[in-house]
Amino acid sequence: MNSDMKKYKLGIVLSGGGSKGFAHLGVLQALIDRGIIPDVIAGTSAGAFAGALFADGNEPNQMLTLFKEKSFTEFAQFSIPKGGVFKSAPFKTFLEKNLKARTFEDLKIPLNIVTTNIENGKIKVFNSGPLIPCIIASCSVPIIFQPVEIDKNYYVDGGLLKKFPVSVIREFCEIIIGVNVCPTTSIKYKNTLSYIAERSFHYMSNANMLQDKKLCDYLIESDIPSKYGMFDLKHVKEIFDKGDKIAFDFLQKHEKKLKKDFPSFK
């Protein structure tokens, strides 16, 4: 497809990554500070969450106040295991309180949220209709969270099959900036259920990222330390700042090419 036939000039793709997803907000802040505004966003899991907050019209650095002094238990409710250890009702309440949009159509920037259909093992991309159930589904790590029922189908974390959903919007965009906050790293062994679950999901989901990384025109890949756990809400500002710095350095390095691709770049 010729570039003049593309639906969008710039698409930004945000990977999954648990708490490291707060680095997405830092990257987005760095991009808009330099005049780079996406025309469409695709995200999985933490990337879907960050993408929804941004597409809703929020300034990334102002979003940090939403998570000040928060803990994991304010986003999840323990339950007797039946599909998942935690219920996502508190997360739903948080989204209802802090998102202005209730449907994809209400968002200021088109958004594609990637989930996994747990019954047929296929990805499902949502970009229309009710918004909040799709965000929750995309963030529902299997076993940790219960699957989300949408239209009589059950969905879990999109990262299970498509952690970095570049292919979802590649054909519609002239340029893709991909942001991967979850490269494969090593973490010292811990004899805990949470460690085993987190590392297992990390390795399985990262295995599907290679082809999508190759589809990016620009790839911003973080080196955020692995010390931050999947559900770490104590270091949100620290993770945000690391994302902002990584993107700032990337934009400096590629400034010449970016100025050609984006007349608004400053």
Sequence and secondary structure as in RCSB ss.txt:
>XXXX:A:sequence
MNSDMKKYKLGIVLSGGGSKGFAHLGVLQALIDRGIIPDVIAGTSAGAFAGALFADGNEPNQMLTLFKEKSFTEF
AQFSIPKGGVFKSAPFKTFLEKNLKARTFEDLKIPLNIVTTNIENGKIKVFNSGPLIPCIIASCSVPIIFQPVEI
DKNYYVDGGLLKKFPVSVIREFCEIIIGVNVCPTTSIKYKNTLSYIAERSFHYMSNANMLQDKKLCDYLIESDIP
SKYGMFDLKHVKEIFDKGDKIAFDFLQKHEKKLKKDFPSFK
>XXXX:A:secstr
  GGG SEEEEEEE   GGGGHHHHHHHHHHHHTT   SEEEEETHHHHHHHHHHTT  HHHHGGGGTT  GGGT
 EE SSSSEEEE HHHHHHHHHH S SBGGGSSS EEEEEEETTTTEEEEE SSBSHHHHHHHT  BEEE  EEE
TTEEEEEGGGT SS HHHHGGGEEEEEEEE           SHHHHHHHHHHHHHHTT HHHHHT SEEEE    
TTS TT  SSHHHHHHHHHHHHHHHHHHTHHHHHHH TT  
